[in-house]
């Protein structure tokens, strides 16, 4: 379980929240990929574009089969460790919190425009204590899902 001290928090959790998908989900991905590929071929007669689109859907389906690894999260007064990656609070402008399945998803929003976000998944009783700890170090923003996140949630990815 989570380990809390005056210096911070540490716990193990999944690297991402996995959504169980019925086998029909995979069938829909295959059909959509083939239909889009066929439409692109009919419109462009370009085999490379057709294969690229169909391949992208196959890769999406295969990637969704991947199981999350269990990683260690560590929050201290000075930095954030997500598995083997380490960040300082100064790299982020704020953080957001939302619920994803049975987990609290905390996403750190970078200061630099094209820097990657950092995220962690937490499941436990001390959610308020964890959010309070982070709020002392970074401002908390209301979670606003972007277009891609909304699409991924809708297709249960």
LOBA-878324 format. One record per residue: residue in three letters; x, y, z of N, C-alpha, C in turn. Coordinates in steps of 0.1 Angstrom, whole numbers, plus 2048, in hexadecimal, padded with zeros to 3 digits. Example, Ala and Ser with C-alpha at 12.3 -4.5 7.8 and 13.67 -1.06 7.14 Angstrom:
// LOBA-878324
Ala8847C784E87B7D384E8847DF84E/Ser8807EA8478897F584788180084F/
// end
This chain:
// LOBA-878324
Unk8087F480080080080080880C800/Unk80281880080982580081182780D/Unk81D82E80B825831817826840817/Unk82184682382185482582A858830/Unk83186382E83A868839839877837/Unk84087E84084188D83F848891833/Unk85188982E85988D82285288A815/Unk84788281584087F808838872808/Unk83686D7FC82E8617FA8358587F1/Unk83384B7F38378417E982D8367E8/Unk82B8307DC8228257DB82581F7CD/Unk8208137CC82080C7BF81380C7B9/Unk81280D7AC80680D7A580880B796/Unk7FD80A78E7FF807780804814779/Unk80B81176D81081D76580482475E/Unk7F981D75C7ED8237567E181B75A/Unk7D582175A7C981A75D7C5812751/Unk7C28057537BE7FD7497AF7FB749/Unk7A97FC73D79B7FB73B7987ED735/Unk7907E573B78D7D87357847DB729/Unk7877D471E7807D671177A7C870D/Unk76E7C87097687BC70376F7B86F6/Unk76E7AC6F27747A86E576D7AF6D9/Unk7617B46DB75B7BC6D07627C96CE/Unk7697CE6D87707DB6D777B7D96CD/Unk7827CD6CD78D7CB6C47887C96B6/Unk77C7C26B57767C06A87727CE6A1/Unk76D7D76A976A7E56A47777EC6A0/Unk7817EB6A778E7F16A37937EB695/Unk7927DE6947967D868778D7DD67C/Unk7807DD67E7777E16737787EF670/Unk77A7F867A77B80667778880866F/Unk7938026737A080366C79F7FE65E/Unk7987F365B7977EE64E78E7F7645/Unk7837FC64B77A805644781812640/Unk78781864A78F82564779A82363D/Unk7A181763E7AB8146347A5813626/Unk79980C62579280B61878E818612/Unk78882161B78482E617790836611/Unk79B8366197A783D6157AC838607/Unk7AC82A6067B08255F97A88295ED/Unk79A8295EF79182C5E579383B5E1/Unk7958445EB7978525E97A48565E3/Unk7AF84F5E77BC8535E37C48495DA/Unk7C083D5DA7C78325D37D68315D8/Unk7D88365E47E58365EA7E682A5F4/Unk7EE8205F07EF8145F97F6817606/Unk8008206058088236117FF82961C/Unk7F68336187ED8396227E382F627/Unk7DE82661E7D581C6227DB81362D/Unk7E780E62A7ED8056337F180C640/Unk7F481963F7F882164C7EC822655/Unk7E082564F7D48276587D081965E/Unk7CF80F6557CC80265A7D67FD665/Unk7E37FF6627ED7FC66C7EC803679/Unk7E88106787E68186857DC81268E/Unk7D180D6887C680768F7CA7F9695/Unk7D27F268E7D77E56937E07E869F/Unk7E97F269D7F27F56A87EA7FA6B5/Unk7E08026B37D78066BD7D17FA6C5/Unk7CC7F06BD7C67E46C37D17DC6CB/Unk7DD7DB6C57E77D36CC7EC7DA6D8/Unk7EE7E86D87F27EF6E37E87EF6EF/Unk7DC7EE6EB7D17ED6F67D27E06FD/Unk7D87D66F87DA7C96FF7E47C970A/Unk7ED7D47097F87D57137F37D7721/Unk7F87CF72A7F57D17387FE7DB73F/Unk7F87E37488017ED74F80B7E6758/Unk8177EB7588217E776281F7ED76F/Unk8237E777A8227EC78782F7F4789/Unk82D80178C83980A78E83881179C/Unk8438177A084481E7AD84282D7AA/Unk83A8337B28388417B283E8477BF/Unk8468517BE84B8587CA84A8677C9/Unk84486D7D384287C7D384A8807E0/Unk8548897DE85B88F7E985889E7E9/Unk85F8A57F285E8B47F28648BA7E6/Unk86D8B37DF8748B97D48718B37C6/Unk86D8A67C686C8A07B98618957B8/Unk85E8917AC8548877A985B87C7A1/Unk85986F7A685F86479F85385B79A/Unk85385978D849850787851845780/Unk85183978785A82F782868833782/Unk86E83377787D83677687E845772/Unk87484C76F87585A76B873863777/Unk87C86E77787B87778387988577E/Unk87188D78586D89A78186E8A378D/Unk8718B078B8708BA7968638C1794/Unk85E8C779F8518CE79F8528DA796/Unk85F8E07958618EC78C85E8E977D/Unk85E8DC77985B8D976B84C8DB768/Unk8448DC7728358DC77082F8E9774/Unk8248ED76D81D8F97718128F677B/Unk80C8EA77A8018E67827FF8D7781/Unk7F48D27887F08C47877E18C4787/Unk7DC8B97817CD8B77817CA8A9787/Unk7BE8A778B7BA89B7917AD89778B/Unk7AC88A78779F88478379F876787/Unk79487078679286278979285A77C/Unk79A84F77C79A846770799838775/Unk78D83277478A82577978A826788/Unk79281D78F79381D79D79F8257A2/Unk7A582D7997B183479D7AF84379C/Unk7B784A7A47B88587A37C385B799/Unk7C186278F7CB8657857CF874787/Unk7DC87678A7E288378C7EB885781/Unk7E889077A7F189476E7F88A1771/Unk8058A176F80D8AD77180E8B4763/Unk80A8C176280B8C87568188D0755/Unk81F8CE74A82C8D474982C8E3746/Unk8378EA74A8398F874783B8FA738/Unk8448F27328478F372483C8EE71C/Unk8398F571182E8F270882D8E3703/Unk8388DE6FE8388D16F883F8C6700/Unk8418C970D8468BF71683B8B5719/Unk83F8A971C83689E7208308A072E/Unk82489C73081E89D73D823891745/Unk82289275282588675A819883762/Unk81687676480A87276B80C867774/Unk80486677E80485B7877F685678B/Unk7F684978F7E98437927EA83F7A1/Unk7E08437A87E08407B77D283A7BB/Unk7D38307C47C782A7C97C98287D8/Unk7C282F7E07C382E7EF7BA8377F6/Unk7BB8378037B283E80C7B784D80E/Unk7C485080C7C985D80F7CA866803/Unk7BF8667FB7BF86E7EF7C087D7F2/Unk7B98827FD7B98908007C6894805/Unk7CD88B80D7DA88E8127E5890806/Unk7E38877FC7EC8877F17EA8947E9/Unk7DD8977E67DA8A37DF7DF8B07E6/Unk7DD8B07F47E28BB7FC7F18BC7FB/Unk7F88B17FB8078B17FA80B8B87ED/Unk8048B47E28088B97D58048C87D4/Unk7F88CB7DA7F38D97D97FD8E37E0/Unk8048DE7EA80E8E77F081A8E97E7/Unk81C8E27DC8278E37D48248E87C6/Unk8178E67C18138EA7B48048EE7B5/Unk8008F87AC7F28FB7AC7EA8EF7A5/Unk7DE8ED7AA7D58E37A57CB8EA79B/Unk7CA8E478F7C08E97857B58DF784/Unk7A98E478079E8DC77D7A18D4771/Unk79E8C77717A18BE7667988C175A/Unk79E8C474E7978C774279C8BD738/Unk7958B27357998A972B79A8AF71D/Unk7A58AC7167A78B17097A08A86FF/Unk7A08AB6F27998A46E879E8956E7/Unk7AB8936E87B08866E77AC87E6F3/Unk7AD8836FF7AA87C70B79B87970B/Unk79288270678487F7057828736FC/Unk7888746F07878696E678C85B6EC/Unk79785B6F379D84F6F979384A704/Unk78D85270C78484E71677784870F/Unk77384E70476784A6FD76983C6F7/Unk7758396F277882C6EC77D8226F7/Unk77D82670478281E70F79081970D/Unk7998227087A781E7077AE820713/
// end
